[in-house]
Amino acid sequence: MNPKLKNIINIVGFYIGWWGCVLGAANDMSYLGPTLMLVFLIAHFYLFVSSKQEIYLVLIICFLGTVIDTILFFSGLFVYAGAYSNELLIAPLWITAMWAGFAATVNHSMSWLKDKWALMVICGVVFGPAAFYTGEKFGAIDFSLSLLYSAMIIGFVYGVAMPGIYYLNGYLGLDE
């Protein structure tokens, strides 16, 4: 398959899942996004993935991303719609699904970021808060702090997470 077409399918599939996660959570359909993301991941692995290392990458990023967002959730800085329950302070499934979908873009539509460490940090600092802000505007997330403080925290977290994801990608031997 043409690499450009593969990358277009990869990013479009991810964004369909991403929007499903945000809009589903905001509209009391918290399993819509994870279901769409699962369909995307199945198609992605079937069509594009030849190394089981990429499956490991997605699973590890799912776990680590869920831990990161659970810490943010547990801290009270953010309240996610579609949570498992009011007593269980774990980032909801739709957040985990977003991490999984993003991990599936690293070696495909987002491969242009490989070895561009400063750009990874900048992208995390800019697009992490932008994604959360979008989620907040659609009602999937509520900020407990001001928009500025929330953006600073998210920017820091994602400014570290982005290069961390690509480092892990290289560690698994997927950056070749």
Disulfide bonds with the S-S distance in Angstrom:
none
